[in-house]
C-alpha cells in the first residue's frame, strides 16, 4: 500500500515537473494529528444544528468518523485549513452511503479532504448554487472495486463550480456531475479513478484546465436513459488527458465498466460536445472515443425509455494536440481490430467512432461527428454491422457552430466571509 | 386564526398539568420526559392520556426492532384525511416512535418485527431493552425531527442530535451488530419525501398504512375509522383508499405483499419527487410503469452496489437483480436502504425474491439500431 502511494507520488512528481502544474496534494508530506473526540463530535453537532449563513471552520486535523455526515441547511460554508491539513476520514465507517451528504443550497466547501468513505465521498443532491474548491476526495488504498463510487458528486444541481479539486481512487468517477445545469469544472486533478471526470445528463458544462491521468478513462461526457433530463452542450478544452491506462476496476453493470482501459475523452449518447485545445496523449485504447448507447451492452427494449436518444450527435473535435496512444486497446475486440487493421506494431487512430447514427434523424439533427484536427484520423469501427468493416472515415470534415461559454452566477457567495 | 393557534400553543406550554403532555413550540428539551408523551413509571413505559398507539400494515425494517408508535394531538384538534400522503396533522401534534427489543429470561434481546406488545397500555421495562425514541413535532414553521437515545437502564432518554450507536446481539440471529441511531439531519433522508419542497413530514401514518384493525383498540374495522370515531380524524370518506397488504399475510397476492414491502422500505426515497429520483427507479405504491419499477433497467449511479449485476430487476431471476443484491448487502456503500439498518432482512428479501422469480419476461440486450 505504502509502495503504491510512493509510486503514485513519484509519478505525480514527474508529471508535475514535466507540465509545470500547480502543486497538488503530496502524499509524502506529514499527516495532520488526529483530532480529539470532542472536536469530532463538535463538527457533527455543528452540521446537524447549522443555521443559514453559518461558516463552519474546521481546524487542521485528522477527523475520524464511523458514520456519514449530512448537512441539510442552505447557505452554509464549510472551510478547512487545506486539503492536506483538514482531513475527514471515513476509514472506519460502518453506516451511511456517503462521507458527506449535502441537501442545502448556496453551499460552499473548501480546503479540506474527504478520505476512504465506503460510498460516495461528497454528494450534493438537488440544490442550486454550489462551490467546491480545493477539496480532495481520495481512497488512500488506490484503485479497488470496493472503493466508493464517486469522489465529488453533485446531482440534479444548478450553477455549480468545481475548482482546484482532487479526486483519486473512485471505483466509478472521481468528479461526477449528474443531471445538472450550468457547470464549470476547472483546475482540478483526477487520477486513478475508473472515470476521471464525468459529466452525465447535464446541460451547459465547461470542463477546462484539468488534469485527468492514470484513470481507466480520462474525461467522459455521457447520457444515460430513464432520467428526467438529457444532457447536451458541453465544452471540454485546455485539459491534459494523458496515460489513462489503469485497468478498469469498476463493478460490472455500471456504465463505466464498459469504458475500455486506455481511453482519453469519451462521448457516449450525448449531443453537442466540443472538444478542443486539449493535450490528449498516450491513452492506449484511443485518445478520443465517440459512441452510442448500443455499444454499452445495456440497451434493452423494456428497460430503456422510448424517448431516449442513444446516439452521439454534434460532436466537434478541433485543435487538440494528440500524442501516442491507441497501441494497446483495452478490450479484446478492439485489440483484435487494431492488430488486424494496423498490425502488431500499429495503433488505432486518435479518434475512434462506433459508427452508429440515427437511421431516421429528425430535421435539424447535427452530423454525428465533425473533426478539424489534422493530422488526427477517425476510425469508424462499423458497430452497426458488428464491426465487420471498420475503416478510416473521411466523412467528418464538416463544421459545427462553436458552443457558448458557460457563465456562472457566483454573486450568492459574496460577503459573509466567502 | 394563526395568532389564535399560536396563543393556544403558548397556553398549552404554560399550563401543562403535571404528568401531561407539554408541547414545546420553540425549544428542544434535552430530556424526552419533558414532552410527557411517554413516561417511565414503576418499571413501565406509559403513554400519556390522549396518546394514541398505532400500527402500520407493513412497517419499515429496522434490524428486527419492535416499534411503539404514538400520535398525540392537542385537545379538540383533528387530523385531516389524505388519500395518498400521511394524514394532515394539526400544528401541535407529537408523533413518537420508540425502538426496542423484547428480552428473554436471561435478558437477551429477541428479534420482534411485529407490533408493540402493550400490557394495560404500557411496556414492561423489565422485559424490553429500549434503544431510541424519535419524535416528529409539528410546529408553526413545520415538522421537526428529534432523536432521543435511552440510557442502558432504560430509565431516561436524552436528545442526541448527532445520533449514536448501540451494540445488539439478537438471540438466534447470529453475531453482535452495531445498531445505528440516525442523526437529526438523517431523519430527513426518509422524512423529506419531496426533494423540491424539502419539507420534513410524517411518512408512516397514511391511509394505506393505517387501514388495518388496531392491535391496541379492538372492535374497530380499522385504525382510520377508530380515529374518526374518536373525533381525531376529519374528512374520512365512506370508502377510504385501500390499505396496503400486510407483507406477512400469505392470503394476499405475492405481488401486493412485495409491492407493499418495497413501498414502505424504498418508496420514501425512490419516488419521482424523492431523494432517489436521480436513479430513475421508482418503488413507491403509486408507480405502475414496469421500467420505472426497474424491469431490465440499467443502473445510473449504483457504483459497487451493482454487485456485478446489470439490471435492477431481471424477471424470473432474483439472483441476477441488483435490487435483491442491495437488499442483501450490509456494506454501507452498497446497501439499500442507505440508512436505518445494519443487518439484512432475510424474510423481506425472500418475499421480494419470490415476486421477481414469478415475473414473466426477459431482458434482451440490443447491440444494433
Contacts between the chains, C-beta under 8 A, distances in Angstrom:
chain1	res1	chain2	res2	distance
A	41	B	162	6.3
A	44	B	162	4.1
A	44	B	183	7.0
A	45	B	161	6.3
A	45	B	162	5.6
A	47	B	185	6.9
A	48	B	161	4.6
A	48	B	162	5.8
A	48	B	183	5.4
A	48	B	184	5.0
A	48	B	185	5.2
A	49	B	161	6.3
A	49	B	184	7.9
A	66	B	165	7.3
A	67	B	163	6.7
A	67	B	165	7.7
A	67	B	180	6.3
A	67	B	183	7.6
A	68	B	186	7.9
A	68	B	332	7.6
A	68	B	339	7.8
A	70	B	183	6.9
A	70	B	185	4.3
A	70	B	186	5.7
A	70	B	188	7.9
A	70	B	189	7.4
A	71	B	185	6.8
A	72	B	185	4.9
A	72	B	188	5.4
A	72	B	192	7.9
A	72	B	198	7.5
A	93	B	332	5.8
A	94	B	165	7.7
A	94	B	178	5.6
A	94	B	180	6.9
A	94	B	332	6.6
A	94	B	342	7.3
A	95	B	178	7.7
A	95	B	180	4.3
A	95	B	332	5.5
A	95	B	339	6.3
A	95	B	342	6.7
A	96	B	186	7.9
A	96	B	332	5.7
A	96	B	338	6.9
A	96	B	339	6.2
A	97	B	332	6.3
A	97	B	333	6.3
A	97	B	335	7.9
A	97	B	338	3.8
A	97	B	339	7.4
A	101	B	189	7.9
A	103	B	188	7.1
A	103	B	192	7.6
A	103	B	195	7.5
A	103	B	198	7.1
A	103	B	275	7.4
A	117	B	333	7.5
A	118	B	331	6.6
A	118	B	332	3.9
A	118	B	333	4.0
A	119	B	303	7.1
A	119	B	332	6.0
A	119	B	333	3.5
A	119	B	334	7.8
A	119	B	338	7.6
A	120	B	303	7.5
A	120	B	333	7.8
A	125	B	195	7.0
A	125	B	275	6.1
A	125	B	278	6.8
A	126	B	195	4.5
A	126	B	196	7.3
A	126	B	275	7.2
A	126	B	278	7.8
A	145	B	304	6.0
A	146	B	304	5.9
A	146	B	331	7.8
A	146	B	333	7.7
A	147	B	304	7.6
A	148	B	303	6.7
A	148	B	304	7.8
A	148	B	333	5.2
A	149	B	301	6.5
A	149	B	302	7.4
A	149	B	303	2.4
A	149	B	304	6.5
A	149	B	305	7.5
A	149	B	333	7.1
A	150	B	301	7.1
A	150	B	303	7.0
A	153	B	301	7.8
A	155	B	278	4.9
A	155	B	301	7.3
A	156	B	195	7.7
A	156	B	277	7.5
A	156	B	278	5.6
A	171	B	303	5.9
A	171	B	304	5.6
A	172	B	301	7.3
A	172	B	303	4.8
A	176	B	301	7.7
A	178	B	278	6.7
A	178	B	300	7.6
A	178	B	301	6.6
A	179	B	278	6.0
A	224	B	280	8.0
A	224	B	298	7.4
A	224	B	300	5.4
A	225	B	280	7.8
A	225	B	298	7.2
A	226	B	280	3.8
A	226	B	291	6.6
A	226	B	292	7.6
A	226	B	297	6.1
A	226	B	300	7.4
A	227	B	278	7.6
A	227	B	280	5.1
A	227	B	300	6.6
A	228	B	277	7.4
A	228	B	280	7.9
A	251	B	302	7.7
A	251	B	303	6.6
A	251	B	304	4.5
A	251	B	305	7.6
A	251	B	306	4.8
A	251	B	307	7.1
A	251	B	308	5.6
A	252	B	306	6.5
A	252	B	308	4.0
A	252	B	309	7.4
A	252	B	310	7.1
A	253	B	298	7.4
A	253	B	299	6.2
A	253	B	302	7.0
A	253	B	306	3.4
A	253	B	307	7.5
A	253	B	308	6.0
A	253	B	309	5.1
A	253	B	310	4.5
A	253	B	311	7.8
A	253	B	322	6.6
A	254	B	299	6.6
A	254	B	302	6.3
A	254	B	303	6.4
A	254	B	306	5.6
A	255	B	298	7.0
A	255	B	299	8.0
A	294	B	366	6.8
A	294	B	367	5.7
A	294	B	368	6.3
A	294	B	369	6.8
A	295	B	367	7.7
A	296	B	298	7.9
A	297	B	310	8.0
A	297	B	365	5.9
A	297	B	367	6.7
A	298	B	298	4.0
A	298	B	310	6.7
A	298	B	365	7.2
A	299	B	365	6.3
A	299	B	366	4.5
A	299	B	367	7.0
A	300	B	296	4.4
A	300	B	298	7.9
A	300	B	311	7.4
A	300	B	363	5.0
A	300	B	364	6.0
A	300	B	365	5.8
A	300	B	366	6.6
A	301	B	296	7.8
A	301	B	364	6.6
A	301	B	366	6.7
A	302	B	290	6.7
A	302	B	291	6.3
A	302	B	295	5.4
A	302	B	296	4.3
A	302	B	361	6.8
A	302	B	363	6.7
A	303	B	291	5.9
A	303	B	295	6.3
A	303	B	296	3.1
A	303	B	297	4.3
A	303	B	298	6.2
A	303	B	311	5.9
A	303	B	363	6.2
A	304	B	291	7.6
A	304	B	297	7.9
A	304	B	298	7.6
A	305	B	291	6.5
A	356	B	369	6.5
A	359	B	369	5.7
A	383	B	367	8.0
A	383	B	368	7.7
A	384	B	368	5.6
A	384	B	369	5.8
A	386	B	367	7.6
A	386	B	368	7.3
